[in-house]
Amino acid sequence: MRLALTLLACVALAGCDAPTPDPAPDTLPEPEAAAGGLRGAINQPLDKAKSVDATQADDETERQKALEDAGG
């Protein structure tokens, strides 16, 4: 019984290997956010909303001016 447990432990330990080392700092991949892809994906809807807001403000100004010109 003791021999069987010893052999089982040896087989289990033989399946383990050393962990792989971390890559060197000069070979690390560039973060996705720094590449602009993630930043662009986040800012795109914000920029669109800002442009819509500016367009609505311009339309409101034109409407107010038209009302004043019409005598209202």
N, C-alpha and C positions, 0 to 999 in steps of 0.2 A: 504494500500500500504506500509506504514511504517512497519507494522507488518510482511508482507511478506518479505521485504528486511532484516529485523532483523533475521527472521527465516532462510533465505537463508545464511546470514553471519554466523550464529551459525552452520549450517550444514557444511559449507565450512571449518570453523575453527576446527570442530570436526574431520574432515578427516586428519588434520595435526597431526603428532606426533613428539616427540622430536628426534633430530638427534642422531644416534648411536655414542657412544664415540669411539675415536681412540683406537686401541689395545695397551696394555701395551708394553713398549719397549722390555721386555724379551720374548714376544710372536710374535714379528715381523718375517715374513718369511725372509730367507736368500736371498739376491739379486741374480738373475740368473747369472750375470757376475762374481760374487765372487765364485760361485759354479764351474766355469770352463767350463760350457756348452757353453756359448756365446763366451767366449774367445777362446775356442777350435775351434768353428765353424768359427771364423774370421781368426785364425792363420793357419788353415789347408790348404787353398789354397796358402797362402804365403809360408809356409814350402815346399809345393810341387813345387812351382815355383823356390824356392832357390835350391832345389835338382836337378831340371832339368837344371838350370843354371850351377851348379857345374859339372854335367855330361857332358854338352856340352863343358865346358872349358877343362875337362879331355880328351874328344875325340879330341878336337882341338890340344892339346898338343901332343897326340899320333900321330895324322896325321902329324904334323910338324916334329916330330922325325922320322917318317917313310920316309918322303920326304928327310930329311937330310941323313938318312942311305942309301937311294936309289941313292944318289949322286945328288940330285936336290936342 
